Amino acid sequence: MPTANKDQIEERLTEALVSFGSERDKVKRDADWESLDVDSLDLAELAQIVEEEYGVKMAEKDMKELKTVGDAVDFVVAHASS
């Protein structure tokens, strides 16, 4: 599994969110899922991308605790290096 830094992870998650229909200029670390019009299916797909690309499993309970883009990025960074 290739290692990625925080900026690379943030960019990859941003790309995924844009592909789900979010506007790129609204995808910021403090943006919450509702403001980006991200639903539970999008979050499930995001979790799949994270697992495939970074080897980090995001359980449903984890996803419920992650409220913003920054929360998700920090979660992936913390668990990708462990």
C-alpha positions as CSV (number, residue, x, y, z in Angstrom):
1,M,0.0,0.0,0.0
2,P,1.6,3.3,-1.0
3,T,2.0,5.8,1.7
4,A,0.4,9.2,1.2
5,N,0.7,12.4,3.0
6,K,-2.1,14.5,4.4
7,D,-2.3,16.8,1.4
8,Q,-2.5,13.8,-1.0
9,I,-5.2,12.2,1.0
10,E,-7.2,15.5,1.2
11,E,-6.9,15.9,-2.5
12,R,-8.0,12.4,-3.2
13,L,-11.1,12.7,-0.9
14,T,-11.8,16.1,-2.6
15,E,-11.7,14.4,-6.0
16,A,-14.1,11.7,-4.8
17,L,-16.5,14.2,-3.3
18,V,-16.5,16.3,-6.5
19,S,-17.2,13.1,-8.5
20,F,-20.3,12.6,-6.2
21,G,-21.6,16.0,-7.2
22,S,-20.1,18.4,-4.7
23,E,-18.8,21.7,-6.0
24,R,-14.9,21.8,-5.7
25,D,-14.8,25.3,-4.3
26,K,-17.1,24.2,-1.4
27,V,-15.0,21.1,-0.5
28,K,-13.0,22.5,2.4
29,R,-11.7,20.9,5.6
30,D,-14.5,22.5,7.7
31,A,-17.3,21.6,5.2
32,D,-19.8,19.2,6.6
33,W,-21.5,16.4,4.6
34,E,-24.9,18.2,4.5
35,S,-23.4,21.4,3.1
36,L,-21.8,19.3,0.3
37,D,-25.0,17.4,-0.3
38,V,-23.3,14.1,0.5
39,D,-25.6,11.3,1.5
40,S,-25.1,7.9,3.2
41,L,-24.5,6.2,-0.2
42,D,-21.8,8.7,-1.0
43,L,-20.2,8.1,2.4
44,A,-20.3,4.3,1.8
45,E,-18.6,4.8,-1.5
46,L,-16.0,7.2,0.1
47,A,-15.3,4.5,2.7
48,Q,-14.7,2.0,-0.1
49,I,-12.3,4.3,-1.9
50,V,-10.4,4.9,1.4
51,E,-10.1,1.1,2.1
52,E,-9.0,0.3,-1.5
53,E,-6.5,3.1,-1.8
54,Y,-5.1,3.4,1.7
55,G,-6.0,0.2,3.4
56,V,-8.1,2.0,6.1
57,K,-11.4,0.5,7.0
58,M,-14.1,3.0,7.9
59,A,-16.8,1.2,9.8
60,E,-20.4,2.7,9.9
61,K,-19.8,3.8,13.5
62,D,-16.7,5.7,12.3
63,M,-18.5,7.3,9.5
64,K,-21.2,8.6,11.9
65,E,-18.5,10.3,14.0
66,L,-16.9,12.0,11.0
67,K,-18.8,15.2,10.5
68,T,-16.5,17.2,8.1
69,V,-14.1,16.7,5.3
70,G,-11.3,17.5,7.7
71,D,-12.5,14.8,10.2
72,A,-12.4,12.2,7.4
73,V,-8.9,13.3,6.2
74,D,-7.5,13.2,9.8
75,F,-9.1,9.7,10.3
76,V,-7.4,8.3,7.2
77,V,-4.1,9.9,8.1
78,A,-4.2,8.5,11.6
79,H,-5.1,5.0,10.6
80,A,-3.0,4.8,7.4
81,S,0.2,5.1,9.3
82,S,-0.7,2.7,12.1
